[in-house]
Amino acid sequence: MTANLSDLTVLPATTEPYQLVYADDVLLVVNKPARLLTVPGRHPQNQDCLIARVQREFPGAQVVHRLDYDTSGLVVLPLTKRVLSDISKQFQARTVHKHYIAVVDGELTPAEGEINLPLAADQQNRPLYKVCRQTGKPALTRYKVLQYDSATQQSRVQLEPVTGRSHQLRLHMQALGHAIVGDSLYATADIAGNSPRLLLHAANIRFVHPLSGAMLSFTAEADF
């Protein structure tokens, strides 16, 4: 079913450029800024996106995974079909390891743990997702508190999505009672209003180079 244009949201693209972290003959790793789609949206005004910008310089760049519009951080972009297929298989096998940095509301207890809650599309509130034990797909997140700020009552945490469901980290932290600061989709208005952007950043990614077989690891520090 095709959505009416009036039902689609315009997501203004940031003017902040992406950063090239790594490049060889077959793949790129870039640091995506917040407020930029990874791929074009359905609304005609949502065509400015990461892959469109990268393809101006690297026409062969292809998408193998995505970050939300609001999320900043590392994205791997294959340059050949062979590498696209190989890295896609690594994601499917869950051998690509990703760590995110987030600032969340409140103090987490215990300071380290797992969140294992199935997620499903919220058909009544698209494009949102929800925790659903009946129809949801398995979703597992590991978290670790890095620092607690008693003045702001916020915690800086490292998040590892073992699975890669849409909005997984945002929903899991909200379900735990510690929504990500700046999350306009799942946090309460006061928590969302504590930051002009979503404080979620894909800070590290590790995977095997499809041709050399070497383990590659890249880090991009969060700017918050």
Secondary structure, DSSP 8 states (H G I E B T S, - for coil): ----GGGS------S---EEEEE-SSEEEEEE-SS--SS--SSGGG---HHHHHHHH-TT---SS---TT-EEEEEEESSHHHHHHHHHHHHTT--EEEEEEEEES--SSSEEEEE--EEE-TTSTT-EEE-TTT-B--EEEEEEEEEETTTTEEEEEEEESS--TTHHHHHHHHTT--BTT-TTTS-HHHHTT-SS--EEEEEEEEE-TTT--EEEEE-----
